Amino acid sequence: MALKDLIQQLATETNDPCVTISLNTHRTHPDNLKDGILLKNTIKGAEERLIEKYGKRNIASILEYLEEVPKEIDSNYNLDSLHLFVSNDTQEFIRSPWPTHHAGVHISEHFAIRPLIKAYNRSEEYMIMVVTQNGVHMYEALNDVILNEVRNEDFPYTENTHHILHSDRRTDPKQIDDMMREYLNKLDRAVVKLHHDTNFQCIVISTDEVYHKLLEVADRPQVYLGHASINFNHVTEHDLSHQAYEILKNSQNIRRRNALDEINEAVGHGKVLTDLQEIFQASLDGRGDLLMVLQDFEQAVVMTGDRTFQTVDDPHTPHAIDDITSTIAWEVMSKKGRVIFTEDTNLKKVGSIVLKTRW
């Protein structure tokens, strides 16, 4: 199931109890040997809390899953955090490439999906195009991992069909330049076509000369997210994805800074909400264009109606939603708005949670 679809499923479930277990994990040996022990200890603590509150009979299926799930999770495949979502109707575990600031056990009538929303918004699918003298290869990537090589009527280009055939013209700089431009123009059309089908942007790994000429002939230069100079001694998929991901992270950081500028500009136009209750209601109404939340901000609430709540200090308060920002973030996302969690404390000048509205 796609992450967005899973978030929707978890966000809309109401059950008593909904158990969320989150812990930070390790990608490499021997550190990941500790993950299994931590998982079992965390589950044991969750079981004790559940039995004390609900008794064994009403949550038998939850306890059974919690007993068995450590056997299903191979620590050798761990990423930076692990999240379990368990109710009488749901049993899911998800590995995330991002560490969590909310490790622990959360028990309420709703799942604590904030880590998944953050992972979704910080994960990005894109294309990596590698241009060499021997041809062009295109890959689909997610963050720092290449998922697969694109193979269609356009890719891979196995050879440069526009090489100069006549020896007496090989030394003509203008002829060489014209041929390269024609070749790159055809390549650009293939990239734009793929972008139209997938909506993915493209990072190019090539010589500097090729990339600059590609941008000169490009019909839609905005399709190209950035460029890394090719190192012909390091062209494994791991090397390529590492190069591309550094560019992607830089692009994401720029977008976060631009989003903060957008918030600050919207303040002057009266299109920013900072009151939590107003933000929640606007998110329900589909008015949320851009939500920014400080990394460590969270607020437990008890709902007093469909659109109103009372804030509480203790997230373990009966019937409490442990963090209303998860619900707000999902409402904004599901209605085509943008959500950004940030560590930039400059946001505090406006508020810890801020919503730019569409109207």
N, C-alpha and C positions, 0 to 999 in steps of 0.2 A: 504494500500500500504506500502511495506517495506520502511524503511527510505532511504536506498541506492537508490532504484528505484525512490523515490520522489525527492531526491537530483538530480538525473540525469535529471528528467523531468524539474525541476526548473532551473538547470544549463544551459540547452540547449535552454531555451525559450528566444526569443528576441521580445519585445513588447514595445510600447510607449503609456502609461507608464507601467512599472512594479513597483508595490508599495510593499515595505517591511516594516513592523512595528514590532519592537522588544521592549519588556519591561520585566523587572524583576518582578517576582511574588512570592507568598508565599504559602507554603504547608498547613499551619495550621490556624485555627481560633483563634483570631479575625483579624490577620494581613491580611488574604486573602480578607477581606471586602474592603480593600483599592484598590484591584486589578481592580475591575469593574469600579471604578471611574477613575483610571488612564487610563484604556483602552479607556473609552469614551472620555476623554480629549485628549488623543493622537490621536484618530481617528478624532476628530473634527479639530485638527491642520492639519492633513493630508488632510482632505476634503478641507479646506481653501486653502492650497497650490495647490491642484489638480485643483480646480475650477479656481483659478487665472491664472494657466498656460494653461489649456486645455479647459475651459468652461464646462458646465454641459452636453451638448448634446453628445459629443464624449466619455464621460466616464460614461454614465448613469448606466451601469451594475456594474461598480466599486463602484460608490456612493451608489447604492442600497444595495450591499453586505456589505459595511462598515456600513451602517445604521442598518442592521439586525444582524450582527455577534455578537455584545455584548450579545444578547439574547440567542445565541447558546452556549456560553462559560460559563460553570458552575464553579465559582471560587472555589468551594469545591474540585475540581479535579485538581487544579493548581499544578504545580511543581515549579521549580526555575526560569523559564523564559517562555515567550509566544511569538510566531512568526507568523505573518500573511503575506501571499503572495497572492497578488491580482493583476490581470490584466483583460483585456476583455475576456481572455480565461481561466484563472485560479483563483480559490478561495480555499485557503487552510489555515488552522491554525494548529500549532504544539506546543505541550507542551514539554519543554526540562528539563531534570534533572540537567542542569548546568546553572548558572547565565550567563548573557551576558554582555560583556564590550562594546557593540555597541547598547545600547538602543536608540530608536528614530525612525524617519521616513526616509526611503531612497527611493527616486524616481528617476528612470533612465530607460534605455532600457533593463536592466537586473536585476534579483533579487539579493539581498545581502544574499548569502547562507552560508557565513562563519560560523555563529552559528550552522547551521545544520551539516556542515562538522566536526566542533569540537565535537559536540554531538556524531556523528557517530564514530569518532575515539576514543572517551573517553567512549563509551558504549561497553560493551562486554558481549556476551552470553557465558555461561559456565555451568558446571554441579556441583551439590552439592550432595555428597554421604554421607549418615548418617548410620554409622555402630553401632548397639547395639546388646546385647545378644538376643534380640527378632527378629532380622533380619536386612535387609538392605533396605533402601529407597533411590531412586535416584530422583533428581529434576533438572529441567531446570530453570536457573536463568538469569536475565538481570540486571547487576549492583547490586542494593540492593533490588531487587524484585524477588521472586520466581514466575515463570510463570505457571508451572504445574508440577505434579509428573509424572515421566516416568513409563509407564505401558506397558511392553512387555513380551516376553517369558523369559527374564532374571530378570526383576525387577517388583515388589519388591521381594526380598528374604524374605519370611515370617518366616523362621526358619533356624537354623544352622543344616543341615542334617549330619554334620560330628561330632556331639557330640559323646562322648565315651559311648558305650552301656554297656560295661562290668565293673561292680563295681570294680573288682580286678585290672583293668588297669587304673582307673581314677587317681590314685596317681602316675602314671609313667610319670615324666616330659617330657621325650623324646617322649612318645606316644602322649601326649597332644600337644606338639609343632608340631609334624608331622601332626596331624589332622588339627591344625590351619593353617599350611602352605598349605595343600591341599585345604582347604576351601577358603583361600585367593587367591590361584592360580586360582581357578575357577572364583572367583569374579573378579580378574584382567582381565581375558579373556573376561568377559562380558563388563567390562568398556572399554577395547580396541576396542571391536566390536562397541560399541556405539560411541566412539570417531571417528572411521573410517566413520561412517554414518553421523556424525554431524560436525566433526572437532572441537568440543568443548573440552577444557581441564576440569579437574575435581579437585575440592577442597573436601578434605575428612574431615568429622567431626566424630571423634572416640576417643578411648583411645590412648594414646601415643604408647602403646605396639602394638596395632593392626596396626597403621599406619607404624611403623618402620618395622614390619614383612611384611606388604603389599609391601613396597618398595623393600625389600629383594627378594621377589618372582616375582616382576613385570617384564613382558616382555619388556615394554616400560615405564620406570619410568618418562620420560618427559611428559607423559600424565597428571601426577598429579601436579597441580599448587601449592599446599600447603596443610596445615593441621591446624585444630583447635581442641583443646581438648574438648570433649563433656561434657556438663553440663546437667545432667539428670533432673535437675529442670527447665531447660529452653530449651525446644525442640519444641516450636511453630515455624511455618514457618517464622515468623518475627524474632525470636531469631536466627534461623539458617542462614537466609539471611544476617543479620547484622554481624554475625561472619565471614561468608564467604567473605562478601564485604570488610572487613578490610584487608583480605589477598589479595584480588584482587587489591585493591588500591596500596598496597605495591608492588605487582608485576608490576603494570603499572608504578610506579615511578622508579623502577629498569630499566624497558625497556627504559624510557626516558633518564635516565643517560647513559645507554649503547648506545643509539642512538647518544648522543652527543660525546661519545668516538669514535663511528664509523665515525662521521663527521670529528673529529680532525685527525683521522688516514688517512682518505681519502684525506685530504688537502695535505699531503706529497706525495701522489701518483698522484696529479694533476687531481683529479676526483670530484672537488667541484667548483660550480659556485656561485658567490655572486652578479653579475650584474643582475638587475631585468629583463632587456630585454632578456639577454641570458637565464635566468631561464625560462622565459615564452616560448621562442622558443624551448628549450630543453623539456619542459613539453608537448608541442604540438607534438613533434617528438617521444614521448614515451621513452625518455632517463632518466626520473626521477626515481631513485631508492628510495631515502629518502629525503623528504622535511621537514626542520625544520624552524618554524616561531616563532619569539617572540610574546608573547600574545598580546601586544598592537601595533604591527606593522601593518600598513595598508598604501595603496598608491592609490590615485585616478589617473585615466589615461583617455585619449581620444585616441581611436584607429585611427591610420593613415593608416592602411592596415590590412590584415588578420593576420600578424605576427609581426606587429610593433605598437608602441604607443608612445604618448607624455605624460609625467607625468604632473599633474596639482596640484596646492595647494588646490583648492576649489572643493570638491566632487560634488557641485551643478552646476559645469560648464556644459553648454549644451552638451548632448551626452556623458557625462562622465560615466565611470564605477567607482563606488565610491570606490571599493577596488579590485584591480587586483589580490590580493593574493587568493581571493575566487576562481577565475577562474583557477589560477595556481594549487591550491590544488586539485580542481576537476579533472583537466587534469592528474595530477600525480596519483590520486586515481583510476580513470577510466582505467588507463593503468597498473594496478597491482603494483603501487608504494605505499610507505608508507608516511603518513603525520602526523607530530607531532607539535602541538602548545605548547609552553613551556613558563614558567615564569623564567626559569634559565637564568640569565643575562650573564652567561659564554659563551653563544652562541655569544654574541656581539663581542667576540675576533675574530670570523670569519666573522660574519655579522648578520644583523637583520632578514634576510631571506636567507637561504642557501639550495642549492640543491646538493646532492651527485648523480652523474650520473652513469648510467650502463656502459657507454663507453665514 
